[in-house]
Amino acid sequence: MLASDYQRPAQLYFHGERGSLQRALQQGEFVLQVLGSGAGGCLSLSFHQTLQASLLQSDASDDCCLVILQSEKFGERLHAAMQKMLPNWVGIDGAVQYGGRSPLGNLFTKPLAMAHEQEWLFAWRSSQKTATQLHPIIVKMGSIEKLAELREQASGSC
């Protein structure tokens, strides 16, 4: 794979409820979810590489989207914040591959039927063998207002 294969898209999109996205914008607060289980488990945060208006229409509570306008700087800050929180963990991010195995592994591989999601995934895994059960965690990296903006569903730009 070429290094260009791992270049973040110019913008990333995160759909959700306005209140939680306002906290994300003002405080850099995101909830990392658990993917997988046991030794293969990790913490993850998923964005879309393109606008996903259909997601807003399918979930009435998602009335807004956070548009990351500077994805490179955002990714650097997110990885740095996670390194402080979980120093013995390793992080990676990249595009999810649909319909075939991703060189980044199973976490970055999904069925072709889900290709419309155009997902960009941030994921962290412990570098130490651990038997503890993973739980979602909240990361706060400070305001990202210089890197992102909120867009309302009603505006048609989200």
Secondary structure, DSSP 8 states (H G I E B T S, - for coil): --GGGG---S-EEEEE-HHHHHHHHHH-EEEEEEES-GGG-EEEEEEESS--HHHHHH-TT--EEEEES-HHHHHHHHHHHHHHH-TTEEEEEEE-EESS--TT-GGGEE-GGGGGG-EEEEEEEESS---S----EEEE----TTTEEEEEGGGT--
